């Protein structure tokens, strides 16, 4: 699933950023949701329930919304002073 791959990559990114985090500037550290476009932190049970409802309703499992992805990229550029 696309979400699983994003979640795994986001967990790695959060770990790497926490290794090099300036704890005085960002005392809360980083979590995987910080690196996932449109992520909302939910319990595993909530995610499973939503997935089951999507399946039952014939939902699709497409890529993230392009506008949502664009906003995510912009926030990453702003947070990390990227060009």
C-alpha positions as CSV (number, residue, x, y, z in Angstrom):
1,X,0.0,0.0,0.0
2,X,1.1,3.5,-0.8
3,X,0.4,4.7,2.8
4,X,2.6,1.9,4.3
5,X,5.5,3.0,2.1
6,X,5.1,6.6,3.0
7,X,4.8,5.7,6.7
8,X,8.0,3.7,6.6
9,X,9.9,6.5,4.8
10,X,8.5,9.1,7.2
11,X,9.6,7.1,10.2
12,X,13.1,7.0,8.8
13,X,13.1,10.7,8.1
14,X,11.8,11.5,11.6
15,X,14.6,9.4,13.2
16,X,17.3,11.0,11.1
17,X,16.0,14.5,11.9
18,X,15.8,13.7,15.6
19,X,19.4,12.5,15.5
20,X,20.5,16.0,14.3
21,X,17.7,18.0,15.9
22,X,18.5,21.3,17.6
23,X,16.6,20.6,20.8
24,X,16.8,24.2,21.9
25,X,15.0,25.3,18.8
26,X,12.6,22.4,18.4
27,X,12.2,20.7,21.8
28,X,9.2,18.6,20.6
29,X,11.4,16.8,18.1
30,X,10.0,15.2,14.9
31,X,7.4,12.6,14.3
32,X,6.6,10.6,11.1
33,X,3.4,12.7,10.5
34,X,5.7,15.7,10.0
35,X,7.0,14.1,6.9
36,X,3.7,12.8,5.4
37,X,1.6,14.9,3.1
38,X,-1.8,15.5,4.8
39,X,-1.1,13.2,7.6
40,X,-3.4,13.1,10.6
41,X,-2.1,11.1,13.5
42,X,-4.6,8.3,14.2
43,X,-4.5,5.1,16.1
44,X,-4.0,1.8,14.3
45,X,-7.6,0.8,15.1
46,X,-8.9,4.1,13.6
47,X,-6.9,3.6,10.4
48,X,-8.1,0.0,10.0
49,X,-11.7,1.1,10.5
50,X,-11.4,3.8,7.9
51,X,-9.7,1.4,5.4
52,X,-12.4,-1.2,5.9
53,X,-15.1,1.4,5.2
54,X,-13.3,2.5,2.1
55,X,-13.1,-1.1,0.8
56,X,-16.8,-1.7,1.6
57,X,-17.8,1.5,-0.2
58,X,-15.7,0.7,-3.3
59,X,-13.2,3.5,-2.5
60,X,-9.9,3.8,-4.4
61,X,-6.4,4.1,-3.0
62,X,-4.8,6.6,-5.2
63,X,-1.9,8.9,-4.8
64,X,-2.2,11.9,-2.4
65,X,-4.2,14.9,-3.6
66,X,-1.9,17.1,-5.7
67,X,-2.9,20.3,-3.9
68,X,-2.3,18.6,-0.6
69,X,1.1,17.4,-1.8
70,X,2.0,21.0,-3.0
71,X,1.1,22.4,0.4
72,X,3.2,19.8,2.1
73,X,6.2,20.6,-0.1
74,X,5.8,24.3,0.6
75,X,5.8,23.6,4.4
76,X,8.9,21.5,4.1
77,X,10.7,24.3,2.2
78,X,9.6,26.8,4.8
79,X,10.6,24.6,7.8
80,X,14.0,23.7,6.4
81,X,14.9,26.9,4.5
82,X,15.1,25.0,1.2
83,X,15.5,26.9,-2.1
